[in-house]
Amino acid sequence: MRILSFNIQTGVDTQHYHHYVTQSWKHVLPNRESLKNLNEISQLINDYDFVGLQEVDAGSLRTGFVDQTEYMAQRAHFPHWYRQINRKIGKISQHSNAMLSRYQPGEICEHKLPGLPGRGALLVKLGESDNPLVFCIIHLALGRRARERQMDFISGLLSNYQHNIVMGDMNCDADAPELLELMQQANLCQPATGEPTFPSWQPKRNLDHILLSPSLQVRQVRPLNFGVSDHLPLHMELEIPADIKLGS
């Protein structure tokens, strides 16, 4: 199974720190470059079985009212997709987490994370209800104390399941105490090599992670050199246990 986690920054191509200021208008007004970048992302994800996205727009002024998840799902031929709107600013923006899947989810749950409004966890269960493969797509807070509360909440969400995958922009490095605490509480491993994913033009920090239960065997994990956001996408190939029946 091939999976990908990617903070796409709503398709805004950032190549330098000063672009956060000089190109800030791209985060509130539509531009042709974003649609071009969405097309490139769609081409990339076409090779994957499950994709978790952060900083996706659900269709507002800045995207020309294009629902980015639906747009990419159609271009990459994903039969199943869903987006969780976490922060809505009128008609200007609709910040979301999103999933695209080749397998039909048995259940999709939205959860608001503790802390200031605007952060959420998208829980997706694939396979049979008594033994699902559970994906949790997250984009965590910038502050450490808020992340601690959010990770404690996520640990509780996963407590009843055996096969878990937590993926997303966690806004902390692999050795952050709060991330290590989540791994201990939820019995998760971090197979990534520690290669940085942010900023995409000169990566220095590994803010993007895929954590998973010991029951899932990893064949490969690495960030991809794909600079159409301020983050790099994180690629992983997994072997799924035979007792998990994903269906189609």
C-alpha positions as CSV (number, residue, x, y, z in Angstrom):
1,M,0.0,0.0,0.0
2,R,1.4,3.4,-1.0
3,I,0.4,6.4,1.1
4,L,1.3,10.0,1.1
5,S,1.0,12.9,3.5
6,F,1.3,16.4,2.2
7,N,0.7,20.0,3.4
8,I,-0.1,21.6,0.1
9,Q,-0.5,25.2,1.3
10,T,-3.6,25.5,-0.9
11,G,-1.4,25.2,-4.0
12,V,0.6,28.3,-3.2
13,D,4.2,27.9,-4.4
14,T,6.5,29.4,-1.8
15,Q,10.2,29.5,-2.7
16,H,11.7,31.9,-0.1
17,Y,10.8,33.2,3.3
18,H,10.1,36.7,2.0
19,H,7.4,35.2,-0.2
20,Y,5.2,34.9,2.9
21,V,5.1,38.7,2.8
22,T,5.5,39.7,-0.8
23,Q,3.2,37.0,-2.1
24,S,0.7,37.0,0.8
25,W,-2.1,38.1,-1.5
26,K,-2.0,34.5,-3.0
27,H,-3.6,33.3,0.3
28,V,-6.7,35.5,-0.1
29,L,-7.1,36.0,-3.9
30,P,-7.2,33.5,-6.8
31,N,-4.2,33.0,-9.1
32,R,-3.5,30.8,-12.1
33,E,-0.4,29.4,-10.5
34,S,-2.3,27.6,-7.8
35,L,-4.4,25.7,-10.3
36,K,-1.2,24.7,-12.2
37,N,0.2,23.5,-8.9
38,L,-2.9,21.5,-8.1
39,N,-2.6,19.8,-11.5
40,E,1.0,18.8,-10.6
41,I,-0.1,17.5,-7.2
42,S,-2.9,15.5,-8.9
43,Q,-0.3,13.9,-11.2
44,L,1.9,13.0,-8.2
45,I,-0.9,11.5,-6.1
46,N,-2.2,9.4,-9.0
47,D,0.3,6.7,-8.0
48,Y,-1.0,6.3,-4.4
49,D,-3.6,4.3,-2.7
50,F,-4.3,6.7,0.2
51,V,-3.5,10.4,0.5
52,G,-3.8,12.6,3.6
53,L,-3.6,16.4,2.8
54,Q,-3.4,19.4,5.0
55,E,-4.0,23.1,4.2
56,V,-6.5,22.3,1.5
57,D,-9.3,24.8,0.5
58,A,-12.9,23.6,0.3
59,G,-13.9,26.2,-2.3
60,S,-13.6,29.9,-1.6
61,L,-12.6,33.2,-3.1
62,R,-8.8,32.5,-3.0
63,T,-9.3,29.3,-5.1
64,G,-11.8,30.7,-7.5
65,F,-14.4,28.7,-5.5
66,V,-12.8,25.4,-6.6
67,D,-13.1,22.6,-4.0
68,Q,-9.5,21.5,-4.2
69,T,-10.1,18.0,-2.8
70,E,-12.8,17.2,-5.3
71,Y,-10.7,18.7,-8.1
72,M,-7.7,16.6,-7.3
73,A,-9.8,13.5,-6.7
74,Q,-11.3,13.8,-10.1
75,R,-8.0,14.5,-11.9
76,A,-6.2,11.6,-10.1
77,H,-9.2,9.2,-10.5
78,F,-9.8,8.6,-6.8
79,P,-13.3,7.1,-6.2
80,H,-13.4,8.2,-2.6
81,W,-12.6,11.6,-1.1
82,Y,-13.6,13.7,1.9
83,R,-12.6,17.0,3.4
84,Q,-12.9,18.4,6.9
85,I,-13.3,22.2,7.1
86,N,-11.6,23.4,10.2
87,R,-11.3,27.2,9.7
88,K,-13.8,29.1,7.6
89,I,-13.3,32.9,7.0
90,G,-16.4,34.0,5.2
91,K,-16.0,33.5,1.4
92,I,-12.2,34.2,1.6
93,S,-10.9,30.8,2.8
94,Q,-12.0,27.3,4.0
95,H,-9.0,25.7,5.5
96,S,-9.4,21.9,5.6
97,N,-7.8,18.5,6.1
98,A,-8.6,16.0,3.4
99,M,-8.3,12.4,2.4
100,L,-8.3,10.6,-1.0
101,S,-8.6,6.8,-1.1
102,R,-8.7,3.9,-3.6
103,Y,-10.6,1.9,-1.0
104,Q,-14.1,2.7,0.2
105,P,-14.0,3.9,3.8
106,G,-16.2,2.1,6.3
107,E,-16.5,5.2,8.5
108,I,-15.2,8.8,8.5
109,C,-15.3,10.9,11.6
110,E,-14.5,14.6,12.1
111,H,-13.0,15.7,15.5
112,K,-12.2,19.2,16.7
113,L,-8.9,19.4,18.4
114,P,-8.4,21.1,21.8
115,G,-7.0,24.6,21.8
116,L,-7.9,27.6,19.7
117,P,-10.6,27.0,17.0
118,G,-9.3,25.9,13.6
119,R,-7.5,22.6,14.1
120,G,-9.1,19.2,13.5
121,A,-8.4,15.5,13.2
122,L,-10.0,13.5,10.3
123,L,-10.4,9.8,11.3
124,V,-10.8,7.4,8.4
125,K,-11.5,3.6,8.9
126,L,-10.8,1.2,6.0
127,G,-11.9,-2.4,5.9
128,E,-14.2,-4.4,8.2
129,S,-15.6,-2.6,11.3
130,D,-14.2,-5.2,13.8
131,N,-10.6,-4.9,12.5
132,P,-10.1,-1.7,10.5
133,L,-7.1,0.1,9.2
134,V,-7.4,3.5,10.9
135,F,-5.9,6.7,9.4
136,C,-5.8,9.9,11.4
137,I,-5.0,13.0,9.4
138,I,-3.9,16.0,11.5
139,H,-2.5,19.5,11.3
140,L,-1.4,20.5,14.8
141,A,-0.9,23.8,16.5
142,L,2.2,26.0,16.4
143,G,2.5,26.2,20.3
144,R,3.9,23.3,22.3
145,R,1.3,23.4,25.1
146,A,-1.5,23.2,22.6
147,R,0.1,20.4,20.7
148,E,0.5,18.4,24.0
149,R,-3.3,18.7,24.6
150,Q,-4.0,17.8,21.0
151,M,-1.8,14.8,21.0
152,D,-3.3,13.5,24.2
153,F,-6.7,13.8,22.6
154,I,-5.5,11.9,19.5
155,S,-4.1,9.2,21.7
156,G,-7.6,8.7,23.1
157,L,-9.2,8.5,19.7
158,L,-6.9,5.6,18.7
159,S,-7.1,3.6,22.0
160,N,-9.7,1.1,20.7
161,Y,-7.9,0.2,17.5
162,Q,-5.0,-2.1,16.7
163,H,-3.8,-0.9,13.3
164,N,-3.3,2.9,13.3
165,I,-1.6,5.4,11.0
166,V,-1.3,9.0,12.1
167,M,-0.1,11.4,9.4
168,G,0.2,15.1,8.8
169,D,1.9,18.4,9.6
170,M,2.6,18.2,13.3
171,N,4.6,21.4,13.6
172,C,7.3,19.8,15.7
173,D,10.5,17.8,15.1
174,A,10.8,14.0,15.5
175,D,12.5,14.4,18.9
176,A,9.9,16.8,20.4
177,P,8.8,15.5,23.9
178,E,5.1,15.8,23.0
179,L,5.5,13.7,19.9
180,L,7.4,11.1,21.8
181,E,4.7,11.1,24.4
182,L,2.0,10.5,21.8
183,M,4.0,7.5,20.4
184,Q,4.3,6.0,23.9
185,Q,0.6,6.5,24.8
186,A,-0.8,5.3,21.5
187,N,1.8,2.6,20.9
188,L,3.1,4.1,17.6
189,C,6.4,3.9,15.8
190,Q,8.1,6.5,13.7
191,P,9.9,4.8,10.8
192,A,11.0,8.0,9.1
193,T,14.7,8.6,8.6
194,G,14.5,12.1,10.1
195,E,15.0,13.8,6.8
196,P,13.6,17.4,6.9
197,T,10.5,18.4,5.0
198,F,10.4,22.2,5.8
199,P,10.9,24.6,4.2
200,S,10.7,22.9,0.8
201,W,13.3,25.1,-0.9
202,Q,15.9,24.4,1.8
203,P,14.7,21.7,4.2
204,K,15.9,22.1,7.7
205,R,13.1,20.7,10.0
206,N,11.1,17.5,9.8
207,L,7.7,18.8,10.7
208,D,5.7,16.2,8.7
209,H,5.4,12.7,10.1
210,I,3.7,9.4,9.5
211,L,3.4,7.3,12.7
212,L,2.0,3.8,12.8
213,S,1.3,0.8,14.9
214,P,3.9,-2.0,15.1
215,S,1.5,-4.3,13.3
216,L,2.2,-2.5,10.0
217,Q,5.5,-3.2,8.2
218,V,7.2,-0.4,6.4
219,R,9.0,-1.0,3.1
220,Q,10.0,2.5,2.3
221,V,9.6,6.1,3.7
222,R,11.1,9.3,2.4
223,P,10.3,12.9,1.6
224,L,9.9,13.7,-2.1
225,N,11.7,16.5,-3.9
226,F,8.5,18.2,-5.0
227,G,8.5,21.9,-4.3
228,V,5.0,23.2,-5.0
229,S,4.3,24.1,-1.4
230,D,6.4,25.3,1.6
231,H,6.4,21.6,2.8
232,L,7.7,18.5,1.0
233,P,5.3,15.5,0.7
234,L,6.1,12.4,2.8
235,H,6.0,9.1,0.9
236,M,5.5,5.6,2.5
237,E,5.1,2.1,1.3
238,L,3.5,-0.4,3.7
239,E,2.7,-4.1,4.0
240,I,-0.8,-4.5,5.3
241,P,-1.5,-7.6,7.6
242,A,-3.4,-10.4,5.9
243,D,-6.2,-10.2,8.5
244,I,-7.2,-6.6,7.3
245,K,-9.7,-6.9,4.5
246,L,-9.7,-3.5,2.7
247,G,-12.2,-4.3,0.0
248,S,-12.3,-2.0,-3.0
